[in-house]
Structures are given as structure tokens and as C-alpha cells.
Amino acid sequence: MRATLVGTRVLLRSRDRATTVLTVAAFALPHAVLLAVVGGVQAFFERSQAPRDALESEEFYLFLACFAGVLIIVPVLSMGAAAARLGLSRRARDLAVLRLLGLPPVRAKAAAVLETTILAAAGVVGGSALYGLTLPTWQTIRFQGHPMTPSEMWTGPGLLAAAAALMVVLAAVSSWFGMRRVAITPLGVARRSDPHRVSPAGAVLAVVVIVAWLGPVQMIAGVGPAAVMAILLGFLAVVLALVNAVGSWAIGVLGRVMASRARTPQMLVAGRRIADDPRSVWRSFGAVALVGFIVGVLFPMFSIIGSGTGGGDDAVMMGDIGTGMLLTLGITVVLAAVSTAVNQSIRVIDGVPETLALVRTGAPTRFLDRSRRLEVGVPAVTLICGSVALGLLFISPMLSIGGAAGPFVAVAGFTVIGIAVILTASETTRPLRSRLLREAAA
């Protein structure tokens, strides 16, 4: 145990300040959102149990709260898992040093997992503080004719501790699986002999789930609303979870195609960097792609709901649906933008040795910028458009049931905005890369 603790201290001290701050931030923000989502679902549950008026007794609100919760929580947990793998290539070199000093492989991996757990705990504390500070702002939002008070949005100590434990355990498990491929021999780590292969099993499983959904879903119109809710939320959660596997595999294939058919040196460099580590590329904008899937589901879904409403309480309900949709999209877009900026910054930090080697061989800054834009832009356009299309495909059986078409112009508008967010986040990393290259050269 003492050797593990010593190794953990070495790993913590070897981290540069930028990577540490970005990693803690990557844990803090999703944890704050997770607590807000849990508090919101709990608030609607309590309102349905003790309604103040007829509108609060509507179980439909609880269904919508659960629906929005699933849409947000899965990307939040994906961000938490991705945060545990930030700076993985730099940690691999530190593990090689520990192995050369005589630390056994199991101890080295345990030290890396403990280091990630400590950073996750720091992020959880920061996220909990951020959640507490934002509680008063929920009073500005009204549902069912009443504001969301801080006491309603407060999760309570039990759920607060459970959410913290979930995030820390998720970070530890993700770090352990991440270390499984880098904690090999010191020479293997130094030579980077372990390739970043991505299995197509996740993509195959996603196709099977979509086919299973598109088949029997036509029969759910005749069952009760509780069964419809359970089936829809269950399939939606599974598909959202599989989007990560599909995205990483598709990016690996895209990188190999780009490298094999490259007509310019910039395209060749971009394709080879993508194929070398597709998971890292996916993490740099995967949150926006997940939001694209959510948008593809959300707009048509609420178009169906709105087609059957009238006046009175129905008008209030439609206003609440619009507020909830904007709130869900706002949270997920902000979360995705921050995740993209953080992950692309980490990718810049991890890629400094390769970039410095290109600079020393005479590659100009314009060449590096062009290859970086291709490395980010080509997979971003492909995957975001694909995720939006997948969302529309998922909800298409419900469109036939409801007889309504979603506002596809808004979906297309989000697609453009999502791609712009990714490209803007990529451009914001230029000063960081320049500073790191100057430090490395010195």
C-alpha cells in the first residue's frame, strides 16, 4: 500500500497545472449538472405526490422530467468517464518511469487510479459547490404556474452523497480500464507499441438495438402510458450509451480512409492522427454529437406532444414544454461546449511531442493549423450530421403514430451551430499550443 501511495504522489506532482485544472473542471461541471437534473426530477415527483392544483397532479410532467433527465444524464456520465482519461498519453510516460523504478504493474495501475480518484473527488467538491451556488437562480424558471424554489431543487444529503459516490466510482472504473492498455512494459510504453484499436462490436450492437426499436415500437400505441414511458426511456438510454461506441469506431474508420486517400500532406497528417487515437478525437467533440442525437429526438417528440393540445391548462402545459425543451438544450449545449474546449485543450497538451517534431522538420504554422482543422472538422461534420440523423431515425416510428413532422429547420440550425462550436473551441487552443511549443523548445 505504501508503494501505491508513493506512486500516486509521484503522478500528482508530475502533472502540469494546466492538465490538473482542466481535469478537475471536466469532473466539476458534469457533476453540478447531474445534481441539478436529480433535483429537478425529484421536484416534479414531489409535486405529483402532493399537488397544489390540478396541473401539478399531471403525471405527464413527471414523464417529461424523466425524459429530459435521461437525455442529459447519459451525456453527463459520458463526460465524467471521458474526464478520467484526460492526459492519458502523458500518464503513460509517468507509468513507464514508475515501472523502471521497480513498481509492479498492479501497483502502478492502482496509483494511476487513485490519482484520478483524488482529482475526481476534487471535481465533485467543486461541482457540489457550483450546484449550491446556482440553486437560487432556479426561482426564475416557472413550471405548472409556480417557480422552482431552491428547497424543491435541493437533492438532500442522501442523494448528494449518492451522486458524489457515483461520479467517483465512475472515474475510478474508467481510469482502470484506461490504464489497462498503457500499464505494460516500460519499453512498450516508451515506444507506444500498444495501438488504439476500437472494436466494431459497439456499432453492431447499436444497429441491433435500433432495428429492435423500429420493429415492435409500432405496437406500443395500444399499451398503457406507463409502459410507453418505460419502453421509450429504456431504449433511449441504451442508444445514447451506445453512441459513444459508434462514434469512436466510425472516427477510426474515417481516419484510415482519410489517410489512404489523402491528396495533400495536411490531409495525410490529419488522417493518421485520427486513426492513431480515435477515442481521443471522439472525446474532443463527442458531447456535441450526443447533443445532436438529443436534438434529433427532442424537436419531433415535442412537435408530436404539441399537436394534441388545446387551451386553458393545455396552453400552460405547452408553455412549460417549450421552457423545458429550451432548458434541456441550453444545459446540454453549454455542457458540450465546455467539454469540447477542455478535451481539445488536453489533446493539444498530449500532442505536443508530435507537433514539436513536425516543427523541427520544417512544418510551417499554416501547415499545422490546416491539418488541425481537418483533424477536427472532417470527423465533426460527419459525426454530428450522423448523430442528428440517428436521432431522427429513432423517433421516426413515433412520428408515424402522432402524425406530426418535427421542425427540421431548427434541427438543421442546431447542426450548423454545433459544428461552429467545435471549430471555435478548436481555434481557442491555438494560444495554448503556441505556449507549450515554446516551453518544449526551450
matplotlib code that plots the C-alpha trace (Angstrom):
import matplotlib.pyplot as plt

x = [0.0, 2.9, 4.3, 1.0, 0.7, 4.2, 3.4, 0.2, 2.2, 4.7, 1.9, 0.2, 3.4, 4.3, 1.0, 1.3, -1.0, -3.0, -3.9, -4.8, -7.1, -8.8, -9.3, -10.9, -13.1, -14.1, -15.4, -16.9, -19.2, -21.0, -21.3, -23.1, -25.4, -26.1, -27.2, -29.4, -31.1, -31.6, -33.0, -35.4, -36.8, -37.2, -39.1, -41.6, -42.0, -42.8, -45.3, -47.1, -47.3, -48.7, -50.2, -51.3, -53.7, -54.9, -52.0, -49.5, -51.3, -50.5, -48.2, -47.3, -44.9, -43.1, -42.7, -41.3, -38.9, -37.7, -37.4, -35.2, -33.3, -32.3, -31.3, -29.0, -27.7, -26.2, -24.0, -23.1, -21.9, -20.1, -18.3, -17.3, -15.9, -14.0, -12.6, -11.0, -9.0, -7.7, -4.0, -3.7, -0.6, 1.3, 0.3, 1.6, 5.1, 4.9, 3.8, 6.9, 9.1, 7.4, 7.9, 11.6, 11.9, 10.6, 6.9, 4.9, 2.3, -0.7, 0.7, 1.4, -2.2, -3.6, -1.5, -2.9, -6.5, -6.0, -4.6, -7.7, -10.0, -8.4, -8.9, -12.5, -13.2, -11.9, -14.1, -17.1, -16.5, -16.3, -19.4, -21.3, -20.4, -21.4, -24.7, -25.3, -24.5, -26.9, -29.9, -31.3, -31.3, -33.9, -36.6, -36.6, -38.0, -41.6, -43.3, -47.0, -47.6, -45.1, -41.4, -38.8, -37.8, -34.3, -35.9, -37.5, -34.3, -32.2, -31.4, -30.9, -27.8, -28.6, -28.9, -26.0, -23.7, -25.0, -24.3, -20.8, -20.1, -21.4, -19.1, -16.0, -16.7, -17.3, -13.9, -12.1, -13.6, -12.9, -9.3, -8.7, -9.9, -7.9, -4.7, -5.3, -3.7, -0.9, 0.5, 2.6, 6.4, 8.3, 9.8, 6.4, 5.1, 8.1, 7.7, 3.9, 3.7, 0.1, -2.3, -5.5, -7.8, -11.5, -13.8, -16.8, -18.8, -20.5, -21.5, -23.0, -24.9, -26.3, -27.6, -29.3, -30.9, -32.2, -33.6, -35.3, -36.7, -38.0, -39.8, -42.1, -42.4, -45.3, -47.3, -46.8, -49.7, -52.2, -50.5, -50.7, -48.8, -46.6, -45.4, -44.9, -42.8, -40.7, -40.1, -39.2, -36.8, -35.2, -34.4, -33.4, -30.9, -29.3, -29.0, -27.4, -24.9, -24.0, -23.5, -20.0, -19.0, -20.4, -18.6, -15.2, -15.4, -16.7, -13.9, -11.3, -12.6, -12.8, -9.2, -8.0, -10.0, -8.6, -5.0, -5.3, -7.0, -5.1, -4.2, -2.4, 0.2, -2.2, -4.9, -2.4, -1.2, -4.8, -5.9, -3.0, -3.5, -7.2, -6.6, -3.8, -6.2, -9.9, -11.2, -9.3, -10.7, -14.2, -13.8, -12.8, -16.4, -18.4, -20.6, -21.8, -22.5, -24.6, -26.5, -27.1, -28.8, -30.8, -31.9, -32.9, -35.2, -36.4, -37.8, -40.0, -41.0, -42.4, -43.9, -46.0, -46.9, -47.9, -50.2, -52.8, -53.1, -55.8, -56.4, -56.5, -54.2, -53.1, -51.7, -49.8, -48.5, -47.3, -45.5, -43.9, -42.9, -41.2, -39.4, -38.3, -37.1, -35.0, -33.7, -32.6, -31.0, -29.3, -27.8, -26.6, -25.1, -23.2, -22.0, -21.0, -19.2, -17.2, -16.4, -15.2, -12.9, -11.5, -10.9, -9.4, -7.0, -6.0, -5.5, -3.2, -1.2, -0.9, 0.1, 3.0, 5.8, 4.4, 3.7, 7.2, 8.7, 6.8, 8.0, 11.6, 11.3, 10.3, 6.5, 5.2, 2.4, 0.0, 0.5, -0.1, -3.3, -4.6, -4.0, -5.5, -8.7, -9.0, -8.4, -11.2, -13.6, -14.0, -15.0, -17.1, -19.2, -19.5, -20.4, -22.7, -24.8, -24.8, -25.9, -28.7, -29.9, -29.7, -31.9, -34.5, -34.4, -35.0, -38.1, -39.5, -41.9, -43.4, -43.8, -46.0, -48.0, -48.5, -49.0, -46.7, -43.4, -40.8, -39.3, -36.4, -35.2, -34.5, -32.6, -30.6, -29.9, -28.6, -26.3, -24.7, -24.3, -22.8, -20.2, -19.4, -19.0, -16.5, -14.5, -14.4, -13.3, -10.5, -9.4, -9.3, -6.5, -4.0, -2.5, -2.1, -0.4, 2.0, 2.9, 3.5, 5.7, 7.8, 8.3, 9.1, 11.6, 13.3]
y = [0.0, 2.4, 1.8, 2.7, 5.9, 6.9, 6.2, 8.3, 11.3, 11.0, 11.0, 14.0, 16.0, 15.2, 16.6, 20.1, 22.8, 23.1, 19.4, 19.3, 22.3, 21.0, 17.6, 18.9, 21.2, 18.3, 16.5, 19.5, 20.8, 17.4, 16.7, 20.1, 19.3, 15.8, 17.2, 19.8, 17.1, 14.8, 17.8, 18.7, 15.2, 14.9, 18.3, 17.1, 13.8, 15.6, 17.9, 14.9, 13.3, 16.4, 18.6, 22.2, 22.3, 20.1, 20.9, 19.7, 16.3, 15.7, 12.6, 13.7, 16.3, 13.6, 11.7, 14.8, 15.3, 11.7, 12.0, 15.2, 13.6, 10.6, 13.0, 14.9, 12.3, 9.9, 12.7, 13.8, 10.4, 10.1, 13.3, 12.0, 8.8, 10.9, 13.1, 10.1, 9.5, 13.1, 13.3, 9.6, 9.6, 11.8, 9.5, 6.5, 8.0, 8.6, 4.9, 3.9, 5.8, 4.1, 0.7, 1.4, 2.3, -1.1, -0.6, -3.7, -3.4, -3.8, -1.1, 1.2, 0.9, 1.3, 4.5, 5.9, 5.0, 6.6, 9.7, 10.0, 9.3, 12.2, 14.6, 13.3, 13.9, 17.5, 17.9, 16.6, 19.1, 21.9, 20.7, 20.4, 24.0, 25.2, 23.4, 25.0, 28.5, 28.1, 26.9, 30.5, 31.0, 28.3, 30.6, 32.5, 29.4, 28.5, 25.2, 24.4, 28.0, 28.0, 28.9, 26.1, 27.1, 26.2, 23.9, 21.9, 21.7, 20.7, 17.0, 16.4, 14.9, 11.3, 11.9, 14.4, 11.7, 9.0, 11.3, 12.0, 8.3, 7.6, 10.1, 9.0, 5.3, 6.0, 7.9, 5.1, 2.4, 4.5, 5.1, 1.4, 0.4, 3.2, 2.1, -1.5, -0.6, 1.6, -0.1, -2.6, -2.8, 0.5, -0.1, -0.8, 2.5, 4.5, 3.0, 3.4, -0.1, -0.6, 0.6, 2.4, -0.1, 0.3, -2.7, -2.6, -4.6, -1.4, -0.3, -3.7, -3.7, -0.2, -1.4, -4.4, -2.1, 0.4, -2.5, -3.9, -0.5, 0.2, -3.2, -3.7, 0.0, 0.2, -1.9, 0.3, 2.7, 0.2, -0.2, 2.0, 5.3, 3.8, 1.0, 3.5, 5.6, 2.7, 1.3, 4.7, 5.7, 2.3, 2.2, 5.9, 5.3, 2.3, 4.1, 7.1, 4.9, 3.2, 6.5, 6.7, 3.2, 4.0, 7.4, 6.1, 3.2, 5.5, 8.0, 5.2, 4.1, 7.7, 8.4, 5.3, 6.4, 9.9, 8.7, 6.2, 8.6, 11.8, 14.1, 16.7, 16.3, 18.1, 15.5, 12.7, 14.0, 14.6, 11.1, 9.4, 11.3, 10.4, 6.8, 6.7, 7.6, 7.7, 7.7, 10.9, 12.6, 11.5, 12.8, 16.2, 16.7, 13.7, 15.7, 17.9, 14.8, 13.4, 16.6, 16.3, 12.9, 14.6, 17.4, 14.8, 13.2, 16.3, 18.6, 15.9, 14.5, 17.8, 18.5, 15.3, 16.4, 19.9, 18.7, 17.4, 20.3, 23.0, 26.0, 26.6, 24.1, 22.8, 26.2, 26.3, 22.9, 23.8, 26.8, 24.5, 22.1, 24.9, 26.1, 22.6, 22.0, 25.2, 24.4, 20.9, 22.1, 25.0, 22.8, 20.2, 22.8, 24.6, 21.2, 20.1, 23.4, 23.3, 19.6, 20.2, 23.1, 21.1, 17.9, 19.7, 21.5, 18.2, 16.8, 19.7, 19.0, 15.3, 16.1, 18.5, 15.9, 15.1, 18.8, 19.8, 17.0, 18.5, 22.0, 20.8, 19.1, 22.4, 22.4, 26.0, 27.2, 27.4, 23.7, 22.8, 24.9, 23.4, 19.8, 20.5, 22.0, 18.9, 16.6, 18.2, 19.5, 16.4, 14.0, 16.6, 17.3, 13.6, 12.5, 15.4, 15.0, 11.3, 11.6, 14.0, 11.6, 8.7, 10.7, 11.4, 7.7, 6.7, 9.0, 8.2, 5.5, 7.9, 10.4, 7.9, 7.3, 11.0, 12.0, 15.1, 16.1, 17.8, 21.3, 20.1, 23.6, 24.0, 20.7, 21.8, 25.1, 23.3, 21.1, 24.2, 25.7, 22.5, 22.3, 26.0, 25.4, 22.6, 24.7, 27.7, 25.5, 24.2, 27.7, 28.7, 26.2, 28.0, 30.2, 27.1, 25.2, 28.1, 28.5, 24.7, 24.6, 27.5, 25.8, 22.4, 24.0, 25.9]
z = [0.0, 0.8, -2.7, -4.2, -2.2, -3.2, -6.8, -6.5, -5.1, -8.0, -10.5, -8.9, -8.8, -12.4, -13.7, -15.1, -13.7, -17.0, -17.2, -13.5, -13.7, -16.9, -15.4, -12.2, -14.3, -16.5, -13.4, -11.7, -14.4, -15.2, -11.5, -11.0, -13.9, -12.6, -9.2, -10.9, -13.0, -10.0, -8.0, -10.9, -11.3, -7.5, -7.5, -10.1, -8.3, -5.0, -6.8, -8.3, -4.8, -3.1, -5.8, -5.1, -8.1, -10.9, -13.1, -10.6, -10.4, -14.1, -14.2, -17.7, -16.2, -14.4, -17.6, -19.3, -16.4, -16.6, -20.4, -20.1, -17.3, -19.5, -22.3, -20.0, -17.6, -20.2, -21.7, -18.2, -17.2, -20.6, -19.8, -16.4, -17.9, -20.5, -17.8, -16.2, -19.4, -19.9, -20.3, -20.8, -23.0, -20.5, -17.7, -19.8, -19.7, -15.9, -15.5, -17.5, -15.1, -12.1, -13.7, -14.3, -10.6, -9.8, -9.1, -10.0, -12.8, -10.5, -8.1, -11.0, -12.2, -8.7, -8.3, -11.5, -10.5, -7.0, -8.7, -10.9, -7.9, -6.0, -8.9, -9.3, -5.6, -6.0, -9.1, -7.1, -4.3, -6.9, -8.7, -5.5, -4.6, -8.1, -7.7, -4.4, -5.7, -8.6, -6.5, -6.1, -9.9, -10.4, -8.9, -12.3, -14.0, -13.7, -14.3, -13.7, -12.8, -9.9, -9.7, -9.0, -5.4, -4.1, -1.5, -4.3, -6.3, -3.3, -3.5, 0.2, 1.8, 0.8, -3.0, -2.8, -1.3, -3.8, -6.8, -5.4, -4.9, -8.5, -10.1, -8.1, -8.8, -12.5, -12.6, -10.9, -13.2, -16.3, -15.2, -14.5, -18.0, -19.5, -17.6, -18.8, -22.2, -21.1, -18.0, -19.9, -20.0, -19.8, -23.2, -24.7, -23.3, -24.5, -28.0, -28.0, -29.2, -28.0, -30.8, -30.0, -31.6, -31.4, -31.7, -34.0, -31.5, -30.1, -33.6, -34.4, -31.1, -31.8, -35.1, -33.4, -30.8, -33.5, -35.5, -32.4, -31.6, -35.2, -35.2, -32.2, -31.4, -33.8, -31.4, -28.3, -29.2, -27.8, -24.4, -21.3, -20.8, -18.1, -20.5, -23.3, -20.9, -19.7, -23.3, -24.7, -21.9, -21.8, -25.5, -25.5, -22.6, -24.3, -27.7, -26.0, -24.2, -27.5, -29.4, -27.8, -29.1, -32.5, -32.6, -31.7, -34.2, -37.0, -36.4, -36.6, -39.9, -41.2, -40.2, -42.1, -45.2, -45.0, -44.7, -47.5, -49.9, -48.9, -51.8, -49.6, -46.8, -44.4, -45.0, -44.6, -41.2, -40.1, -41.1, -39.4, -36.2, -36.2, -36.9, -34.2, -31.4, -32.5, -28.9, -28.1, -31.2, -30.3, -26.7, -28.1, -29.5, -28.6, -26.2, -29.1, -31.2, -28.3, -28.1, -31.9, -31.2, -28.4, -30.7, -33.4, -30.8, -28.9, -31.6, -33.3, -29.9, -28.6, -32.0, -31.5, -28.0, -29.0, -31.9, -29.4, -27.0, -26.8, -24.5, -20.7, -18.8, -22.2, -23.1, -19.8, -20.5, -23.9, -22.5, -19.9, -22.6, -24.6, -21.4, -20.6, -24.2, -24.2, -20.7, -21.7, -24.9, -23.2, -20.5, -23.0, -25.4, -22.7, -21.3, -24.7, -25.5, -22.3, -22.7, -26.3, -25.2, -22.3, -24.3, -27.2, -24.8, -23.3, -26.9, -27.6, -24.4, -25.3, -28.9, -28.1, -28.9, -32.3, -33.1, -32.0, -34.2, -37.2, -36.4, -36.2, -39.6, -41.1, -41.0, -41.0, -38.7, -41.6, -42.3, -38.6, -38.5, -41.7, -40.5, -37.1, -38.7, -40.9, -38.0, -36.1, -38.8, -41.0, -38.3, -36.5, -39.6, -40.4, -36.8, -35.9, -39.0, -38.4, -34.8, -35.8, -38.5, -35.9, -33.5, -36.3, -37.2, -33.5, -33.2, -36.7, -35.5, -33.1, -35.9, -37.7, -34.6, -33.8, -37.4, -37.0, -38.5, -36.4, -37.1, -39.2, -40.0, -36.2, -36.3, -39.2, -37.5, -34.4, -36.6, -38.0, -34.5, -33.1, -35.8, -35.3, -31.5, -32.2, -34.7, -32.4, -29.5, -31.7, -32.6, -28.9, -28.3, -30.6, -27.9, -25.6, -28.3, -29.1, -25.4, -25.0, -28.1, -26.9, -23.5, -25.1, -27.5, -24.6]

ax = plt.figure().add_subplot(projection="3d")
ax.plot(x, y, z, "-o")
ax.set_aspect("equal")
plt.show()
